[in-house]
Amino acid sequence: MLPRTLPAMMAVSWLVLVLELPAIGSPAQEVERVVLNDGYQIVGKVLAEKPDAIFLDVGYDVIKVPRDQILRRGAPEETAPESVNVAANATSPSDGFFEIRTLRPRPVNELVNQYGEAVISIETPSGIGSGFIINPDGFAVTNHHVIEGETRISAILYQRTSSGWRRRKIDDVRIVAVNPFLDLALLKLPAQDGLKLEHVVLGTLDDLDAGDGTFAVGNPLGLERSVSQGILSTLNRNFDGLVYLQTDAAINPGNSGGPLFNLRGEVIGVTNMKASQGDNLGFAIPINYVKDFLRNRDAFAYDKDNPNSGYRYLDPPRRRRAEPPAAAQQAASGAESPARTSSE
């Protein structure tokens, strides 16, 4: 009988390990699609699940995937994140009115260099704000309060050249839709010969948690192309019946309408306010609200003859008497109010 060689012993050990994995893991051995943080995907049969990792059988090998590298898991039929097409005749490279993709994490300086051209300044006779381009056709998002009551709107683009950044001013920017209740506005930059517009990618809140990194790009106090970095303080801060993202990234007047990015370069919110008597308390409109506004933009179409276009709630009917309903009833019947007795 020949002595067992080292490669043979390793092969036997590996076979034993593979055979033992199902016994210590999930017996179901379901096939899943695992999407990693860097955008790569793995499809395989789940052999075992550990607190810090899962083991996938991909047909010819077993792969250990650390849980902290997993973005999400789903059925094998699940396709890559789609680009939402809400314009039937869309011909832009993004194949839709706005683009949704899962990007891979990168350093903030790389993300700023790539998506910085999509962040613009919005100038009106009464002030300055920020905005961002959402598709190559020149549609851009900003805050409603940035352009409220204005008819002369300009956009400042910042284009990268071999010698640095170059400013380019575009006049006659058109208001397409407004939602004053969400503080959102959709603008359209007029077409320019020889100008290629960069645009952002919209993200999701599904995989975000408090403590995740963020960064904002805008024009605080007129300081163009300023970048501030922080974390998400909470995803559900309530103000006046609406939910906002709270971040400690520096937000100041002039940032209004600019994008709040995650550390993959996806827009997760629109910055619109800060706490005036506190530091590092900035707030942004969640991207879910923005997507709903863009999908239903026809319902919020701007009418130049009606600056308050959009919808509004009717005021509730007023009572004929100023007293509360119970007191009014008692006064009408002549009964004494039970609120106080003589012994009191």
Salt bridges, closest charged atoms under 4 A:
GLU32 OE1 - ARG73 NE 2.63
GLU49 OE1 - ARG67 NH2 3.02
GLU49 OE2 - ARG73 NH2 2.95
GLU78 OE2 - ARG72 NE 3.63
GLU99 OE2 - ARG101 NE 2.46
GLU99 OE1 - HIS199 NE2 2.79
ASP183 OD2 - HIS145 ND1 2.81
ASP207 OD2 - ARG264 NH2 2.84
GLU224 OE2 - ARG167 NH2 2.88
GLU266 OE2 - ARG264 NE 2.97
ASP292 OD1 - ARG295 NH1 3.72
GLU323 OE1 - ARG321 NE 3.44
